[in-house]
Structure formats: structure tokens, C-alpha cells
């Protein structure tokens, strides 16, 4: 009797078609194309299985679709921050604004917890993709990145660097009795064998981009050193990001043709031209007053603005980077990143140019432009909205009210 009942039941279950995936239809009052700098009115965006399947004014909304009404808002692709440190949190009351003490006080487990908190904060602010450029202890951000990808925690898509490679000392000034105190924050590499080992170890543990510090010591990586590491990284399919704080370091990075130069605060105009010819992307990371007061750099404001202006004159591609690292009451890592908008605006970058730097240009730098950085069919549904007009006023990007990441709504208006 049991078999006679069970077998028809199993046959019925096997014949049932799998449930259709949930479709979301977004009604966009204004839809921005950052690459073209244009706006289209009254558009429908269909999202299914985390992907954009259709965009247009006459797209039919399927029966049963969840409808998100953003008809009073400006809709645009999720923002991209090309220079973050999600697993680093400098605390003024404890660290005195010096992340050397942060690296000593916080084990990698605590750094990973910071990464979880900061990942959610930047996503809720509108950054759906980030390039984490190191300073995460002993690969703490690898765990954060993988947990986000597995949908165990909420955060942006992460392209991360692992341990930063640098000459002896990294970005710290050590004492001879305890030279090991700069590790594992940095991977010291002074010989070619050490450079190869550092790159291969990073790749082995999952680094998706290689980050080097060119010039925070009296000795700097030469042009040949940097070219050697660029070629070694390329053999593993990785790009090379170069921290350059001095004119000499920036020149060497530009001449070597790295993928991106970070900071560039002392770069000469002719080296901006050289970098442009060599296909380098500039990732400026200006510190707004609220954070400069914590980590230092108040005296560098005018120089930072001047170098951004020079880059605009030269026409080198610029990708947005925040370099936010501080724990400041009243701010999240996301709001601190958005505070950089004021610096780029002061330097004369138009809202349209800044938006490209925060979307399409950054997507190309990170190598994700075939999947993210725009709103069109076939791309991941990373979508944000703001009540304002980001093409007319960059301040509108500070008021994101809707965030969707891979088709999942993370933030809605009123929340």
C-alpha cells in the first residue's frame, strides 16, 4: 500500500517544473548613463537572478514581478571605490592617528571584524564594488571578500590585494631591536627573488591585484624593479597598483607603466603626461578636513587640489579612490568616502567627470567593466538611486536612498 502511494507522488514531484525566478521591475524617473553623461526619462529596468535583463521606456512588466517605484528619483549604476582599506580602522583615542599602532594592537581576527562592518557601511552608502588595496594584517580581507561572495555577509564586490609589497620597513620606521614589527602588514621584498616570492605568495592566497609601495623609505623601487614586478604579476593575470607619495616614486611608477598610481601628491606635470602615454590610471585619494585632522595631512590640502587640477589639464584617466581609514564619531566608512567629493569638486572636476570616475572608469581599472559599472542588459544588477541630479551637482551622491547589489535590495527610501 505504501509503495502504491509513494510512487505516484514521486512521479508528480519530478514532473513539476522548477519555480520561476523572481523578477524585479524598477521604475526609474531618470536613468543616468555615466559613460555618455546622459539622462533618459521614465525607464523600466528588469532584474532577474541578479542580472539586468531589459532596460527601456516600453519594457513590459511581467505579471507577478516585484515593482520598485523610483519614479521620483535619479537611478544610476552602483558607485566604485578603487582605493579602500576595509580591514583597517585607525582610532584616534587609541592610536593617535598612526596606523602603525593599529597594526600592532589589532590581530587579523579583529581586522576581519572591521572589514565586515565597513563593507556593509560602504555598500549602504552606494559603493557596490571596491578595490581593497591592502593593510589588512595577515590576509584578513580575504575572508571578508569570500564571505560576501558566498552571500554570508552583506558587502560590495571586492577586488583585493592581500599583503602590500615594499622595500624593507614598508611604510613604517622600525627599531633595530624589533624589525619584525612591520610584518605581516607588509611583505618586504628587496631582491628579485623576494619580489617573485611576495607576488606568488599573494596570488596563492587569493590576491586579485598586486599592490606595491614605491617610495616611503629613503630607498625607492627603481623603474626596472617596478617593471620586473609588473611583468611577474602579469604572468599570473594580475594588475599592479603603485603607491607613490614622492615625485621620484611617481616618476618611476609612470615610466614603468604600472596599471595605476595611487595618491600622486608630488607628481610632476611631465610625469602625468608620461603616465598618460603609458596607459596608467590616476587614483587620487584626497583627505577631507574631517579625516585629515585624525591622520594628519592638513598642510597637504592645497598640494592635493593642485595635483588633481594638473591631472584634469593633462587628461589622464582618473578613477575615484577614498583611502578612508579612520573611525570618526558620526561617520561611517561610507560617508567618509563620499566626503572626498568635496575635494574633487574644489579641484574643478565636473559632476559628470566625477561620476565617470566613480563608475565606468573605475570599472575598467578593476577589470569588471564587462559585468559592472553601467545599467544595461547582461550586467550585474548593481543599482542605486538618489533624489538629486548627480550630473548637475555631485553632492547628490551623498544622498543615496536606494541600493541594490546583485539584484538584492540592500537599502530602500525612508530607511
Beta strands, then each sheet from edge to edge (+ up, - down):
strand 1: 23-33
strand 2: 38-48
strand 3: 51-56
strand 4: 66-77
strand 5: 79-84
strand 6: 90-91
strand 7: 127-132
strand 8: 157-160
strand 9: 164-166
strand 10: 186-188
strand 11: 209-213
strand 12: 239-244
strand 13: 260-263
strand 14: 281-283
strand 15: 326-327
strand 16: 383-386
strand 17: 400-405
strand 18: 408-411
sheet 1: 3+ 2- 1+ 4+ 16- 17+ 18-
sheet 2: 5+ 7+ 8+
sheet 3: 6+ 15+
sheet 4: 10+ 9+ 11+ 12+ 13+ 14+
end
